[in-house]
Amino acid sequence: MNELKATLRDLEQRYLLFKQQQFTFVAALDHTRENAHDKTKPVSTLSQVQNYLDHYCNNSTDKRILIMFLDLCKDLSEFCSQLEDINPKACSPDDRLEKCKLLLSCNNDMSNIRAK
């Protein structure tokens, strides 16, 4: 349990760092979408961000922030799986953990998600 708490603290710190750099992230997405000649279609999945990183990102700052975002999402997904492994019976389809896992899946369409 202490390991999970440490992992959660690490994720929170990395999230705060990412949050401070959100404008850099948005700019990086814009640059890679421009390089891909894909400005009309919204970015809707993590797979799409990974594709932009792999094929259209040629700036080290853009690479760094896109990798930071994808790593954070991957680690959050792994953290959700660890939580589920602790008590798999506690996770119902309506559970927040299940919703979190769905949101973090690579092909989930996030285009309708809005920040509050």
C-alpha positions in Angstrom: 0.0 0.0 0.0 2.9 2.4 0.7 4.2 1.7 -2.8 0.8 2.8 -4.2 0.9 6.0 -2.1 4.4 6.8 -3.4 3.3 6.1 -7.0 0.3 8.4 -6.5 2.5 11.2 -5.1 4.8 10.8 -8.0 1.9 11.0 -10.5 0.6 14.1 -8.8 4.0 15.8 -9.0 4.4 15.0 -12.7 0.8 16.1 -13.3 1.5 19.5 -11.7 4.6 19.9 -13.8 2.7 19.0 -16.9 -0.1 21.4 -15.9 2.4 24.2 -15.8 3.5 23.4 -19.3 0.0 23.0 -20.9 0.6 25.8 -23.3 3.7 24.1 -24.5 1.8 20.9 -25.0 -0.9 22.6 -27.0 1.7 24.4 -29.2 3.5 21.0 -29.7 0.2 19.4 -30.9 -0.4 22.4 -33.2 3.2 22.0 -34.7 2.9 18.3 -35.3 -0.6 18.6 -36.7 0.7 21.3 -39.1 3.5 19.0 -40.1 1.0 16.2 -40.7 -1.2 18.6 -42.7 -4.0 17.5 -40.4 -5.3 20.8 -38.9 -9.0 20.2 -39.7 -9.5 17.0 -37.7 -9.5 17.2 -33.9 -7.0 15.3 -31.8 -9.2 12.6 -30.2 -7.1 9.7 -29.1 -3.8 8.9 -27.4 -2.9 6.8 -30.4 -3.2 9.9 -32.5 -0.9 11.8 -30.3 1.6 8.9 -30.4 1.4 8.9 -34.2 2.1 12.6 -34.3 5.1 12.1 -32.1 6.4 9.2 -34.0 6.0 10.6 -37.5 5.6 14.4 -37.5 7.5 15.7 -34.5 10.9 17.2 -35.4 11.4 19.7 -32.5 13.0 18.5 -29.2 10.8 20.6 -27.0 7.7 19.3 -28.7 9.0 15.7 -28.4 9.7 16.2 -24.7 6.2 17.5 -23.8 4.4 14.9 -26.0 6.4 12.1 -24.4 5.7 13.6 -20.9 2.0 13.6 -21.7 2.0 10.0 -23.1 4.1 8.7 -20.2 1.8 10.3 -17.7 -1.2 8.7 -19.3 0.5 5.3 -19.5 1.5 5.5 -15.9 -2.0 6.6 -14.8 -3.4 3.6 -16.7 -0.9 1.2 -14.9 -1.8 2.8 -11.6 -5.5 2.1 -12.2 -4.7 -1.5 -13.0 -2.7 -1.8 -9.8 -5.6 -0.4 -7.8 -7.9 -2.9 -9.5 -5.5 -5.8 -8.7 -5.8 -5.0 -5.0 -9.5 -5.5 -4.9 -11.0 -6.6 -8.3 -14.5 -7.2 -6.8 -14.8 -3.6 -5.8 -14.7 -2.4 -9.4 -18.2 -2.3 -11.0 -18.8 -1.0 -14.5 -20.2 2.2 -13.0 -17.1 2.7 -10.9 -14.8 5.7 -11.3 -11.8 3.3 -11.7 -13.5 1.7 -14.7 -14.2 5.1 -16.2 -10.6 6.1 -15.7 -9.3 3.0 -17.4 -11.7 3.7 -20.4 -10.6 7.3 -20.7 -6.9 6.2 -20.7 -7.3 3.5 -23.3 -5.3 4.3 -26.5 -8.2 4.4 -28.9 -10.8 6.1 -26.7 -12.4 9.1 -28.4 -11.7 12.1 -26.1 -12.9 14.8 -28.4 -16.0 15.4 -26.4 -14.2 15.8 -23.0 -14.3 19.3 -21.7 -12.4 20.8 -18.7 -14.5 22.2 -16.0 
